[in-house]
């Protein structure tokens, strides 16, 4: 898999089209649609349901926990086993694998703070509640609530960092409360994952300023693909906004072998860790969430979360079960549904490549000793 991915990346870079002074003309409607996908990055916000969101000490604790294999039941896996930094916080496998293979593809964690539902079926309504699921899943980290709580209590470094993040030592009797706090620290760390600006962003910003596209800024093929994206392909209907996702759910056209959103609605509603529960640190948000939840549709079988398209070039394979091996195959899958020509599909691939850069924005640093 690693060899194939590397070869694909080299071929794609070598085949990237040349640039020219030519610029396409966009209609006013097309310009409005393009400008709606920015500016990037979006303003930093914090999650009010998580009292340590944005807190430096919590981010540092979350970073340490994210890569700590002791968090797993057998001491062999961590969150970073599947969410690998240099692979855009995914694993490039068809389906995720730690203690065992799971049912779905590992989604990227990039820009996760911009979501409103989490997991392919939206079975969690906060990053911190979603972070608990893989810790306890027997096929992933396979830990127990007691295991996590005891690790935080007994390890001197983790206990020290916990006190700095939460202002008190881990509870000596409430294992579940400690697990929730671990998840909130993990969430604080994940909220820092943000993709850097891309060639598209440079073009979009120039368009916003009314500037002429300069040679080397953005290829004509990418511009043609952009026209398809906001036009005949209707891609921007679901992949909207600065993060290229409306954050909701859609039928992705793959075989309906899993329930999708219809099951996710049931799970998030039944969870005691949802935003209506006692662990939400924002009481006012709980009331708003109740109103929002009452207006939500029941969910359709076969509907899955619309993923971000930012840096998707680095996150193959695609689809909730990793059904599609390459970006070209993904475009072909959707292109056939909207009767796009081969040339339009080719241009669309070039445009989607322009939503990626090839540098890793995350740089690991030495984890300082807690004193």
Helices and strands as residue ranges (DSSP letters): H 2-14, H 28-35, H 56-66, G 69-71, G 79-81, G 85-87, G 112-114, H 127-136, H 145-154, H 156-166, H 175-190, H 199-209, H 220-230, G 235-237, E 249-251, H 261-270, H 283-295, E 303-305, G 312-314, H 327-337, H 342-353
